[in-house]
Amino acid sequence: MDNTPAAPTTASQKDAQSIRDGFYSEIDQITREAGGKWTYLDGKPFSPDDRDWFSPKECRGAAHGERQLLLLLLSGRSNDGPAEIKRMRTVLEDRGMKVTGYIPGKTPSEASTIYAEGPTGQFVAYGTNNERTSVRFGSECSAHPTMLQRVD
């Protein structure tokens, strides 16, 4: 099953700085609602104030070179993955996202994962098990020329 978000139905024409600002705002709100202490892959603490640089990636199925920002964060374990996923489903739907997939973990060590996306290509893939929680974010897709370069 390919749970990678589909191409956006409507790509925006927002500039890279606007995309980045909205992306960090969305990440901040979702990680706050999810709870926990979030880190980057290297273990350094995540803060929405970091404003690290991005190299925009092409959106899946992009017809006109639309690009988006991607970020993966990690947090602590969950004692009840399916219950956590159910709670996150509500969080994501309340944010106007459409749930596009759910994979329940069959054992405590197997991740339960939910996928959600918005109308302009933004997505969240949230997975949790008894070892860790991960969340992968994708910003909205944009065909603006500033998305073709590094975003600082």
Secondary structure, DSSP 4 states (H G I P E B T S, - for coil): ---SPPPPSS-B---HHHHHHHHHHHHHHHHHHH-S--B-TTSPBP-TT----B--EEPTT-SS--EE-EEEEEE---S-HHHHHHHHHHHHHHTTPEEEEEE--SSTTSPEEEEEE-TTS-EEEEEE-SS-EEEEEE---B--GGGGS-B-
